[in-house]
Amino acid sequence: MGVIRMARPTRRKGSTYIQFDRRIPKAVLDRVRGQKLLIPVGTEVVEKRISPSAIHLKLSLRTDDKAEGKLRHAQIDGYLERVYAGLLTAVPVKLTHRECVAIAGVFYRGWANEATDRGTATVTELDEDGNWVTTTVEGGLIDAGYEPDDLAAIYGTVSGQMSAAKDPIDPDGKELSALVARWLLGISLVIDEASMKIVVGEVRKAIADAFATKQRNALGDYSPDPKADRFPPISEVSEKHSRKPATVTRGKSEPLTLTELFTRWKDSPDQRGDAKSPGIAQSTIASYSTVFRQLGEFLKHEEVRRITRDDIEGFLKKRREDGIAQKTVVGVDRAAIRSIFKWAAENRIIQDNPAATLWKPKARKKARTRGDKVFTEDECVAILKHASGYQPRSNREDRKLIAAKRWVPWLMAYSGLRVGEVAQLRKKDIEEHHGHWAMAIDFNAGTTKSKGTWHVPLHSHLIDLGFLDFVKRARDGYLFIDPTPERYKAEAPESRTKDERGILGPLKTLQNDLAEFAREVVKRESVPPNHGWRHTFISMCRTVGIDPETQRAFHDHAGETVSESEYGVFYPAMIEVLKKIPRYEVK
């Protein structure tokens, strides 16, 4: 049996792939020379050594597709900004033991989830003469001909080596220490010697655990990973210690690109927020990323300092001519460009802001039918009956999905909350508040459009139906989803569900499942299958005479008066008016 060590991709000679070629800023030139960097390129990580005489950083983007090339170019730009920030402000940080273990968790997830049965593997094993021979296998372990039992033995060997007092492959720990240091540099973090010693020790234990997990998988055991939960989230380290990307003075030979500007805006402390404020929403980051990509495609270049007001207005007018809705052009395209260019001007990244005063497309009025987004009484009953009587369609259907189909429609019906706000509820969010059972809607649980946290009282019918009994029986954590932080990839393109916590992806999947579930009984296309409950609840509030002030409190909407905004609505009033909402009689 041999020992597997992680493959290190190399640049292909004679390739027609698109190249990354960026001049290294003078401010960091002396510090970056001689460094080895772990550069993300698509889904791979390339180890790149910067030569002592380097002026430019060059490497292959490993694609000949122009659109994908732009995404990877921006990906590398963002990584380099963080590296340069770390080099310019290299003040060692002392970490807590918990933070050291959080860093080790990144390595655990990387090795435990690495598909080493494909790609390129380096295998070291004994030949017939008793000599150790190292070979590189293109195609990975499948092409190497290993059976599951062989793989299990190999993984067990690696786990044992990493658990030993001295690793026979890296006895002095220099290779592992260098790997950890390069990874830390990628998040602009320099730690002191004592912290590094602890981190390397924890990483070694994490890798041993990771290969023990791979051994268990190879033996046919794919049950939930009991070791993954021992690591605190890496966000505890990055949010506390990450530095603002370096502001580097650029000459005429070093143009600032749209993708680079977007990345610097996204990674700035202004957008990240803190523990009390969630910062910019991931959905906004995804939307703005698309806008900047489309702007570059329209202009046929990405140089920020060449862009004029006429260029931007031409882009917006072209979008309207292409049939894009005025609401999207103004509320997304125009807003993204104005917001980021304003930030760049305020931070002296650009001298003149071409987006300071932009043309605003005129709205086109469209026919609207009142009540077309509100469920009829028959549709309400049909969905709730469908939910109450739901039976699993197979033994493999997820228990939390079953619970969501049973309870989420009812919770929306008696609150008007968005489906995501209900779907992200945790067991601890169902609590007594001012003497009445309530749902705590918390942006920390996932996401809320208002970025707020508030309480919504439970309708008495929900309690009679047994919702509190369901919550009492449920395990701690999320009631309706299972987060998947192990699927997070920092180098992946921006999307509405890109989330280090692994919450937004499962939320989106559940929202889609519940929409399909409702569509099984409500076919009318004009009413949204999930959001229809919000329109229906608001309509019901008006019907039974609930004042707008209290109605807004259910949904954390901003008040229309100074007194309402500053003092809010007294919670007991919400309890009283909720009694006016009649019960849905479902037999």
N, C-alpha and C positions, 0 to 999 in steps of 0.2 A: 504493500500500500504506500501511496505517496502523500505529499502535502501540497495543498492548493494554496497559492497566493494570488491576491487580486491582480487582474490583468491591467497593464498600463498601455493605453492606446498610443500609437505612434503616427506621425504625419506621413501620409502616402506621397511618394515621389511621382512626379509626372501627372498629377491629378488636374482635372479641369474644374475642380470645385472653386467656389467663390472664396476669396481670401479676406481675412481681417488684417488691416494694416493701419495702425494708429501710432502717431508720434507720441513718445512718452513725455509728459510735461516736465519742464526743467526743474520745477520745485521738488520733484520726487526722483529725478533721474539717478542721482548718486545713491539713493536709498534702495531703489528697486533693482539696480544692477546686481547680479549675482544671486538674486532670489529665485526660488522655485515656487511657481504658482500653480494652484489647482483650478483651472479655468473651465467653467461650464460651457459646453458647446452642444446645444440641443439637449438630448437625454444623456450625453456622455460627460465625463470629466477628464480633461486633458492636462497632464503635467507638463508645464512649460518652464524651462530655465531661461532667465534673462541673462544674456552674456554680459561680461564686464564692459564691453564697448558698445552695447546696444543703444540705439537712438529711437528706433521704432520697435513696436511689438507686432509681430506678424505670426499668423497661424491660419490654417485652413478652417473654414466654416463647415466643412464636410457635407456640403449640399451644393447642387447646381441650380436649385430653385430660387428665383429672385425674392419671392415673398418670404420664404422660409429664411433666406439669407438675411433679410432685414431684421427679422425677429431675433436671430442668433447674434447679429451685430449689436442690437440693443441690449441683449442679455449679457454679452461680454463687456460692453460699455458700463453697465450697471455694476458688474462685479469689480471692474477696475476702479471705479469711483470709490467703492468701499475699501479696496486695498490701499489706494492712495491716501484716503482719510486716515487709515491706521498708521501708515508710514509717516505722515506729517505730524500726527499727534500721538507719537508712540510713548505714552505715559503708562507704565505697567499698572494693571488693575489687580487688586486682591479679590479673589472669589471666595464665596462661602462653599462649604462642602456640598450643599444642595445644588448650587450652580455648577459645580464640577460634575456632579452626577447627571445634570440636565444635558451638558455637553456630551457626555458619554452616551446618552440616549440617542443622539444623532448618529453616532457610529454604530450603535446597536441596530437601529432601524435600517441603516445603509447595508450592513452585512446580512442581517436576518432576511431582508426582502430582496437581496441581490440575486438575480436569476443566473447563477453561475453554471447552469446546465447549457447555456447558449453563449455565443460571443467568442472570446478568446480566453483560454485558460493556460496558466503555467503550471506544469505538473512535474514534481520531483519524486522519483521512485528508484528502487533498487533494480539493477539489471541482473542477468543470469550469473555474472561474475562477481556479484556482491558490491558493485560500485554504484554510487548515487549518480543518476543521470537526470538532467533537467531538459524538458522539451516543451515547446509552445504548441498548443493544439488549436488550430483555427476551427471554429464551430463549437468549441467548448467541450464539456464532459460527455455530451451525447455522442459526438464524433470520436471521443476517446474510448468509447465502448464500455463505460462503467454501468454496472447494474445498481439498482437501489441499495442493495446490501453493501456493495463496495463504496457507494457514496456515503452511506451512513458511517462506515468505518473511517473514511477519510475525514469527514466532518468531526467525528469524535476525536481523531488524532489532533486536528488543529485546535479543538476546544481544550484538549488536555495540555497542549503546548502553551497556549495562552494562559492557562490556569497555573502552570508551573512557576516555581520561584524565579527561574530564568528561562526565557524563551530560547530554545536551541538555535533558531534562525536569526533572532535579533537579541542576543544575550545582554547587551549593554543598553538596550532600549532606545538607541539613537534614531533608528529608522522610524519607530512609532512616534517619538517625540517630534521629529521633523514633520511627519504627516499631520500631527495635531497642530503644530505651529502654523503650517501652511493653511490649514482649514480656518484657524482663528483669524489669520490675516484677511481671509475672504469676507469676514464680517466686521472688519475694522477693529479687532480686539487684540490687545497685547496684554498678557498677564504676567504676574511676577513669578519668580523661580519656584517659590513654595506652592503656588496654585498650579503651576505647570506639572509639578511632580505628582500632585494629587489627581489632576486631570488624566495624565498618562496612565496612572494606576487604575483609575476607574474605567478608562477606555479599554485597557487590557482585559479587565473583568467583563466589560460589555461585549467585547468581541468573542470571548470565551462563551458567554451565554448565547450569543447570536449563532455560533456554530453548533452549540448544543441544540438549539431550536431547529436548525437545518437538519441535524442528525435525526431529530424526532420526526420531522416532515418526511425525510427519506425513508423512514421505517413505516410510513403510512399514517402518522398521527398529525392531522391538521386542525385539531381542536384549538379554541381561542388561546392565544399566547399568554401564559401566566406571568412571564417575565417583563413583557412590554410595559405594563402599568407601573413598574417601579421607578421609572424615570420621570422627573418633573418636566414640564414643557420647556423647550428651548427659548420660548418667548420671554421667560423670566430672566434670561441672560441678555438676549438681544435688546429688549425694551429698556433695560436698566443701563446697559453699558455701551450700546451702539453709538458711534460718533456721527456727526453730520458729515456727509460726503465733502471731500476737499474742494474748495473753490480755487481753481487754478487759472491764472491769467493766461489767456490764449492769444497768440498772434494771428496774423492773417493766414499763415500756413496751417493753422490748427482750427478749422471751422467747427462751430458748435452745431450738432445735428438735432433734428426734431426728436429722434429716439433718445438721444443723450439728455436733452432738456427734460423730456417726459420722465425718464428714469430718475434724474436728480430731484425733480419735483416730488415724485412718488415716495422716494426714500428720505426726504427731508423730515426733520423733527416736527415741522408745522403740520404735516399730513399724518404722521404716525400716531399722534395723540399720546395719552398716558392711561394710567389705571382708572382715572375718573372720567376720561373722555375717550370715546372709541376712535377718534380721528376720522380720516376719510374712509368711506364705505368701499368694500371690495368691488361692489357692483359699479361704483363710480370710476374706480381705477380701470376696470375692464372696459367701460364705455369710452373713457377718455383716451385710452391706449388705441382703440380702434379709430377714433377721430384723428389722432395724430398720424397714424399709418395712412389713412385715406387722404389727409392733407398733403403728405409727402408724395403720394401717387399722383394727385392732381397737379402738383407743382412740377413733378418730374425731377425734384431735387429735395434735399433735406437741410440745407444750410440756413439756420435760423436768421442770421444777420442779413440775408438776402431777401427775406420775406417782407412784403409791404402790406399796407392796409388794403390796396386794390387786389393783391393776391388772395388775401383771406376772404374778402367779399366776393371775389370771383368763385372761390370754392363753395361758399354758402349758396350763391345763386345757382350754381351748377347742381347742387344737391336738390334744390327745390325743383329745378327743371327736370331732374331725374325722377320726380314723383315722390321724394321723401317728404313725409308729413312736416308741416310747419312747426308743430310741437317738438319734433325731434331735432330739426335744424336749429331752432332757437334754444330749446331746453337742454340739448346735449352737445351738438356740434359747436354752436356759438359760445355756449357756456364753458365748454372745455378749453377752447382757445383763449377766451378772455381770462379765465381763471389762472391758467398756467403762465401765460405771458405776463400777466400782472404780477404774479409771484416772482418771475424771473427779473422783472424791472425793479421790484422792491428789494430784492437780494443782490442787485447790481451785477447780475449775470449778463444782462443786455442793457444797453444805454437807452435805446428808444423802444417804446412799446407800440408795435403796429396795430395791436388789437384794442387800444385804449378807447377808441370811438368807432364802433362798427355799425353798419347798416343792419336793421332788423327787418326780416321778411314779414310781410303783412299776412295776417291770419285769413284763411278762407273759411267762411262759415259753411257748415254742413248740416244737413237735415238731421234732426234728433227726435226720437220718440221717447216721451217721458215714460219711465217705468220699464223700459226694455231690458234693464240690467237687474231688475228685482224679481226674485222667485215668486211665482203664484203660490197660493195656499196649497194647491194640490202638489206642486213641485217640492215645496218644503216638506210636506208629509211623506212624499215618495222617497226623498233622500234620507230622511231620518228613519223611516221604516226599513230602508235598505241597510242603513248602518246598524240599527238595533238587531236585525235578524241575520246579520252577516255570519256565515260559516266558512271556515278556512277551505280553500279549494284544493289544497294538497297538504300532506304531512310536512312538506318542506317550507311552507310559507312562514316567513319570519313572524315571531310572536308579537314584536313591536308594530309591525305593519298591520297585523290583525287588530291590535289595540287601537291603532290610529283610525282605522276604518270604522271602528265601533264608537269612538269618543270624539274625535276631532270635529266632525260635522255638527254634533250636538253643542260642543263648546263654542263654535263659531255662531251657531244659531242664536244663542243666548248672550252673545257679547259683541258680535260684529267685528271681532278681531281678525286680522289677516291670518291666512293659513300658516305662514311661517312663524308668526308670533305664538300660535297655539302649538304647532308641531315641535318647537324647541323647548317646550316646558320640561322642567326637571321635577323629580319628586319633591325636592325641597321648596319648589316654587308654589306648591299648593299649601297654603298656610292660613292660620287665623289672623285677620287684620281688623283691628277695631271691633273685636268680638264677632266677626263674621268671616266665614270661609271665603278665600279669594285666590285668584291666580296672580302671582307676581310676574309681570312681563319685564324681563331683564335683558338689556342689550348684551350683557356679558355671556348670556346663554347661547347667543348666536348673532342675531342682527335685528334691529328695529329701525324703521324708516325715520322715526323721530329722534333716534339715538338716545332715548330716554328709558327710565325704569319707572313703572307705575303698577298699581293694583287694580284689578277688576273683580268685583264681587261675583260669587257663583250664584246663579239662579237656583231657587229651592228645588226646582224640578230635577236639576242635575244631581243634587244630593239624594233625592228620592230614588233616582234611577240607579244609584250605587256607584257614582263616580269616586267618592271618597274611599269606598271599600276597595275599588280598583287601585287607587293610589297607595293605600295602606299595604296591599299585597305586593306592589311593584318593588323592584330592587332600587337601590339608590342610583341616582344618575338620571339620564334622559328617559322619559316615559315612552317616546314614540320613535326615536332614532338611535343609532349606534355610531358615534363619531369615528372617523377613519384617518387619524393624523399620520399613519404610516404611509398613506398614499401621496402625501404632500411632496412636491418637488419644487424647490426654490427656483430652478432654472426654467420651469415650464412657462409658456406664454400666459399673459394675464387673461383671466376669465372671471366670470361672476362667482364661480365656486372655488377659486384658488384660495385656500385658507389653511394656514399652518395648524390650526386646531382640528381640522378635519370635520367641521360641522356643516359648512355651507353646501358641500356636495350631497351628503345624505338628506339635508333639508330639501334641496331642489328635487331630488329623486322622489321623496315622499310627496311633495306638492304635486308632481306629475302623476303619481299613482292615485292620489286622492281625486285629482281632476278626472282621470279616466273612470274612477269608481263612481263619481257623481254622474258622469255622462252616460252611464249604463241605464239610468232611469230618467234623466233630464236631457232631452235631445235638442232643445231650443238653443240655437247658436248665439243669439244676441245676449244671453245671460251667461256670464263667466261662471264655471262650475264651482270654484272656490270663493272668489271675490264676491259672488252674488249674495253671499250671506251678509257681507258688510252693507251693501245697498239695501238689503231686505231689513236689517236691524235698524238702520237709520230711518227708513220709511215707517217701520213699526213705532219708533220713538215719536215721530211726528203725529202718527195716528192716535196714540194714547196720551199725547199732550206733554211729553217730557221736554223740558226747556233745552235750548241749544247748548247752554253752558254746561249742563250735566252730561248731555250727549257727547260733547267733545272730550270730557274727562275719561270716558270709556276707551277712547282711542288715542289719548295723549296728544290731542290736537292743540295747537297754540290758541290762547284766548284772544278774543277780539277787543277786549278792553284792558286797560292797565291793571285794574283791580283783579281781573280774572287771571291775567298772566302772572301777577306777583303772588297772589294768595291761593290760587287754585280753587278747586271745588271740595267742600267738606265731604269726606268719604261716606259718612252715614247717609247723606243725601242720595248718593248713588245706590245704596242698598234699598232705600225707600222707593225710588223711582223704578228700580228693577222689578219690584212687586207688581208694577202696572203692566209689565210685559206678560201677556197670557201664555199659558202652557200650550205646547204643541201636542195635541192628542193623537198619539200613534198607537194603533191596535195591532 
